[in-house]
Amino acid sequence: MTDPRFAKRKSVEQVEEGAELAPKFDAEGLMPVVTTDAASGDVLMVGYMNAEALARTIETGEAHYWSRSRQVLWHKGATSGLVQKVVDLRIDDDQDAVWLKVEVAGSGASCHVGYRSCFYRSVPTGSPPRPDTRLTFREHEKTFDPVAVYGDAPNPTQL
């Protein structure tokens, strides 16, 4: 089904070289979004958008995502106050992935665990993975207390 807010996809040339926004969502109606800090370029998170999330992000200038775990539209920062203000919204060559460059309100954190980035650990490389593979923390201090912000209820995106 075509969303009237976006151009209909007509040709490879239109999608790859044209000026019309004609996004392509996957079979579940989603597209991946890489979100980076506008100033540092650090990756803050990877999420997903459906047509509504993309439209709301364009309309408001604030990041909206589709939560796959909760099955709801999610205005990033609505609960925590850590709103992501969009500085630049880019779509890839075949218009099936988005890159957001954002400024984050408050402590600058984007991870519900309390770290600045959702990518706060490194995985060792150079040998096969094993059940006892140890991750290396790249961020050592949380920028906010997630229990104080969200309460002590378990987050549905975990486990």
Secondary structure, 3 states (H helix, E strand, C coil): CCCCCCCCCCCHHHHHHCCCCCCCCCCCCCEEEEEEECCCCCEEEEEEECHHHHHHHHHHCECEEEECCCCEEEECCCCCCCCEEEEEEEECCCCCCEEEEEEECCCCCCCCCCCCCCCCEECCCCCCCCCCCCCEECCCCCCCCHHHHHCCCCCCCCC
